[in-house]
């Protein structure tokens, strides 16, 4: 049976109102779980377009607030600029040490694994 867009919207709204119970909705309307889920996704996608236009207003307000905070923080950063240089150089050094220690661990040879590898090579006749 072919459903109109209005019927699909009605079914999707019913499913959403019933905590997205697609199975019960499908049984009520005589359609499959997958079809109900598809219509709910379609309905949500169509309603998101309206929500996005109102969210643009919210992001504009956030940008204004963020800009004010950024200008305030720039003023405070000028005072503590020398402290940040010390922190940055120490974090770079710690990253280098961390990567070096990781390489050291990876380059180490495990004697147990070496012995097992040697035994396997003997059994295969490679040694």
SULKA-V824905 format. One line per field, one symbol per residue. phi: phi as a letter, one per 40 degrees, with the letter a starting at -180 (. if undefined). burial: I if it has 16 or more other ideal C-beta (glycine too) atoms within 10 Angstrom, else O. A space follows every 50 residues. Layout:
# SULKA-V824905
phi=???
burial=???
This chain:
# SULKA-V824905
phi=.cbcccccccccccccccffcccccccccgbcdccccccccccccccccc cccccccccccccccccccccccccccccbcccccccccccccccccccc ccccccccbcccccccccccccccgcb
burial=OOOOOOOIIOIIOIIOOOOOIIOOIIOOIOIOOOIIIOIIOOIOOOOOOO OOOOOOOOOOOOOOOOOOOOOOOOOOOOOOOOOOOOOOOOOOOOOOOOOO OOOOOOOOOOOOOOOOOOOOOOOOOOO
